[in-house]
Amino acid sequence: MLPELFTYLTTPCPPYVRKMGYLREAIGLKCRYKRHPARWQPHLERTRQCILSAASKCGNKGKVVILGSGLLLDVPLDELSAMFRDVVLIDIVCLPEIRRRIKRYGNVRFLLGDVTGIAETLYKNVSCGRRELPFAAPVLPEIDKDTGLVISLNVLSQLVVVPRIYALKKLPEIDQDRVASWCRRIIEAHYAFLASMTCNVCLIADYRYSKHDCSGRITAQGSTLYGMSLPAPDDSWTWDIAPRGEESRLYSKRLEVGGWQVR
């Protein structure tokens, strides 16, 4: 508990990132991985393979941009650094150990960024007493003519996790159906943003969840994308994200994950 508290207190980030819960979420993800590294390993390896497959098909090796670089658990950084002239990692949080790792590479850099374009606006709206849910407006100037590949990395369903919790807590007068519709629009905007690019694009994302009781029977299942439908993935696998006892003693949770060559 003390190392996590130290990380929370010493990680530099904008006030809205800390107060909305993004930093806490990143530390929590790190702790969950430490509890279940063997369970996560097949998913992480398949993700890396998907990234390297997309990179190998890319004709322009000038720049690769990774949206949602996170803890770098699923990023084949050594290989990408060798394949591309410039590797740009973008996320809303960067823990100190990740910054230290990035410094080992001469052509890898991290940029703090919210790929939805809504987090800081939502925070300011709440702070100023405005009861509005902002429109998703992804703007990433780092994606330019030198970019050969953009990777949306296990982030599509996660884009709305913190904003949803924050909106429901701070704007209780807005009903849950309206918040759910807003979440779906954020997810759809991200996918449309990827599809609009002229460079190669690789999307890796979970799209369905299932909960299993102690006998393995499915007790609940559904979309992780608020009902948004995607084309059939080019590759797919299962992520054993929460073994029984992680979220509940009554069930385990698995995610269906896909890899898409969007462009």
C-alpha positions, 0 to 999 in steps of 0.5 A: 500500500505504501509504494502505491501511495508514494507513486500517487503523491509523487507522479507529476500530472495536471490537476484534472488528471489527479482529481478525476481519478485517472492517476488512481486508475493507472496505479490500480491497473498496475496493481492488478497486473502484479496480482495476475501476471500469468493470467494476463500474459497470453493477452499481452503477447497476442497484443504485441504480435498484433502490433508487430504484424501491423508494423511489418506491413507499414511502408512508411517507417518514419513515425509510429504513434501509440494511443494509450501506451499505459504501462507499456506491458503490451508494447514491443518497445525494443522492436518498434524503436528499431523499426521506426525513426520516431516512436511517440507514446500518448496517454493521460498518465505516465508513471515515474517508472515508465518515464525512466524506461522511455529515457533508455531510448533515443527515439522514444518520447512520451506526450501527455494527452487525452485522446478523447478531448473531453476530460479537461473540459468536463472537469472545468464544466463541473468546477464552474457549475456548468451541467454539460457533457462535452462533445468528444473532439480528438485532436492530435497534432503529432499525427502528421505526414511523417506518421506511418502507423497509428495504434489504438492500444487496448483503450477503446472501451477504457476511454469512458471509464473515468469520465463516466464515473466522474459525470455520474458522481458530479452531475447526479441530475443527469440520468444514466441513459443520457450518460450511457449515450454520451459514452457511446458517442465518445467511443464512436468518435474515437473509431471515426477518428482512426478511420479518417486517417491517411496512414496505416491504423491498427486498433486493438480493443476489447468488445465483449465481456463475460462473467463465469461462476465457479463451475465455468458457467456464464452468468452475465455477458454483454458489450464493453462498447455500449452496443457499438458494433465493429467489423469482424476482427482480423485476429481475436483472443480472450483476456482473463482480466479478473480471475475469481476473487479479483472483482468478486468471490462469485465470478471471474471476468473475461474479455473478448479482444480483437485486432483490426487493420482499420486502414 
